[in-house]
Structure formats: C-alpha cells, structure tokens
Amino acid sequence: MPETDPNIPYRAETILIGRQAILDRDLEVFAYELLYRDASGQSNITDGDQASSRTLLNAFLDIGLDRITGPHKAFINLTRHFFVDTAPIPFDPDQVVLEILEDVKVDNALLTGIARLAEQGFVLAMDDYDFQAELAPILPLVKFIKVEINDDNLPKLAARMPALQATGAKLLAEKVETAEQFEQLKTFGFDYFQGYFFAKPNLVKSDRVSENGAMVMELMARLNDPDVSMTEVVKLVSRDPGLSFKILRYINSAAVGLRTEVDSIQRAVVLMGLQRIRAWASLFAMAGLNGRPTEILNLGLLRANLCERLCRLCGTGEPETAYTVGLLSILDAIMARPMSDLLKELPLPNEIKRAISDHDGDYGKILHIATKLERHEAPNGHCDGATPDQLVEAYAASTEAAFMTLELLDRG
C-alpha cells in the first residue's frame, strides 16, 4: 500500500465504520467496540502500515466519537507502532479503551510504550487472549482482558478462570452468540459481554405472551393497518396520555427541529405525516415493554434512521416507509417471539412484510445494506448512487439520532 502523509486530512471514503455493543452483566451498554473496513473490504491493518493506522484514528476523530458511541467509551484496536512510538493518541483518555492485538510482537519497547500510555491515563485491553504464553508480560498492564468464545474453548474456561481472575483485570467475553452462553459465562465470572446474543433472546410460545406485550401488539396492529384513517390514529394515540405526552415531547425536541411548538396529536399528524406518527407511536409503545435490553431499541432506532437516509441516497422508495421497515425489523427481539408470527398479526403492506422477513424488494435491499453497515461490512452494490463517504456519514448521523431519541425515552 502506498505511503501517505498521516497529517493529510481524513477522507471518509477510506473506511466504513461500524460498532458492536459491549454489555455488562445487567445487559446495560458499557461501551462500543469500533469496527472498520477499508475501501477494499479489508478489516485489518498491519503493524507496518503506519499511514493507514493514522488514517483510521483521524476518521474516528473527524466523525466524532460521541456521534457513534454516545456517552459510552469506545474500544479501538491499535497497531504496535502506537505503543512503541511517541505519536500522541488524539483522544481524551476518558473516551477510549486502547486494545492491544493478540499477534503483537512482545518486547521491552512494547511494554514500555504500554506503561507510558497507562501513565497518561489511557485504559488498555488485551484483545483475543487465548492463554498465549508470550502475552503474559502484558497482562499486569491492562485493565481488560478480552476472551473470544468458541466451541473449543468454552468447555475449558471454567478451569482457566482462576488464572484469568488472578490478573485483576475485568474479563470480557467476545463473540457471545446465545442467551445460554451469556448465562454460563456469567457464572464463570465474566464482567462484560460482546456479541449478538442480546438480540436473540429465548423465544416464548405465543400462549405465554405477557398482557402488556399483547396490548402493545394490538395497538401496533391498529396503528399500522394500511386502511386506518388519520382520525382513528389521532384517537388511538390520544387515548393514552403517556403515549401522547411522549410523542409531543419528541416532536418538540431538538431531535426533530421544528420551528413552532406542536400542542396536539392532530397537529403532529398534519405536520409530520400519518406514517411517521404511526412509527413513533409504535416506537414508544415498544419502549414501554420491560425486560428487554435497551440496546435492542437502540439498534431499531439506528436501523430506522439509517434506512430512511439510505432510501434518500439510493433514490428508491419512500423514506417514511423505509424508516418503518428499519424500526420494525427488531420487533422479534423486542417481543421475544418469532418474526413470522408477529408479521401475521400486523396488517402491514406486503412490501413491508417481505422486506423484513426476506430482505425482498426495494425496502428489503435498503434493510440489507443497513444491516451490512451495522456489522462493518461493505454493501453488495445495492445502492450504486451512494459513495462510501456518504455511507459513513449516514451511519454516523443515524447513530447520533438514535442516541438523541434514547435520551428522550430515558426521561420517562
């Protein structure tokens, strides 16, 4: 790869950025690991590629960590030269956790550099630790040890936990894919968890749906009926004072940015449109359900905002419909029921159902792109009108919008 000047301003098309939540034992978000792929689809940078490493950090700096991670810390992988050279890390130590890659060359220069950054206030983590003997000198210098979970090492972990816990570091399990693994790892003594397990809760049978969940589904079914009138939507929302209050507070917030105050649901429908009010009412109804990690709702908000922006970039479909598709795509995780059953209960247009269930049609392609970007994967050319830098900005703007909405929801 050609050498470039690390002082050249960042160009967004260099990388695609994603993130993955790191949750605590109570399934609250502790931090996010920032993920990336470069323009050629590669997800790794080599120790010798100093320019690419600097470009990566410049990208995070230019976009703004707070837009991607909100109030939470960012875990960022760094290559060897950041630990052995004297180039400053361009972030506040309180914002980030610096990860040391498992294939790093361990020598005095590396250990000195790690200690220097720790003295500067930076928190450090050992990435993908698998009890490699050569990494042992690093462990006393880090606050977190990340262990990748797989079928081979999971049965052996219980016996290895005393050695891990003796380091005094917080233990983070990576690639946790099921609720069963999460529960098992909690009993082992892990402190933090990373993976997609939180969005795949144990599914309950339809005859065990809670009364609260059934009421939410009934409300969402009526709200999302294609034949529902504006008058009925206003009545449905106005009937629930709490729902009305949340919608009016949201529509009058900085997240929406209207110039005039809206003081009635009817006025809100006139200004924002029937479909957007339906979506918001569905959102606030889902947010009222207890027992699901907040990060699932955050994921739905990210997808909703991202699908809307992608719809505009791709120049296909209606942005309001794309927003609804993104939001409802996490309904199975929120309700802890199979999506196929839920879609049967909701009188949604077929194009929305096909988009959610099969990624079919224009909206399905948009949802596919959104889920690819979530996992820091390059889309498969479904949106030829969007440049990589536009995709990066759409993702960053969508995460920022999701955090703003969550903040309003947290106010009760």
Buried (B, 14 or more C-beta within 10 A) or exposed (E): EEEBEBEEEBBBBBBBBBBBBBBEEEBEBBBBBBBBBBEEEBBEBEBEBBBBBBBBBBBBEBBEBBBBBBEBBBBBBBBBBBBBEEEEBEBEBEBBBBBBBBEBEBEEEBBEBBBEBBEEEBBBBBBBBEEEEEBEBBBEBBBBBBBBBEEEEBEEBEEBBEEBBEBEBBBBBBBBEBEEBBEBBEEBEBBBBBBBBBBBBEBBEEEEBBEEBEBBBEBBBBBBBEEBEEEEBBEBBBEBEEBBEBBBEBBBBEBBEEEEEBEEBBBBBBBBEBBBBBBBBBBBBBBBBEEBBBBBBBBBBBBBBBBBBBBBBBEBBEBBBBBBBBBBBBBBBBBBBBBEBBBEBBBBBEBBBBBBBEBBBBBBBBBBBBBBBBEBBBBEEBBEEBEBBBBBBBBBBBBBBBBBBBEBBEEE
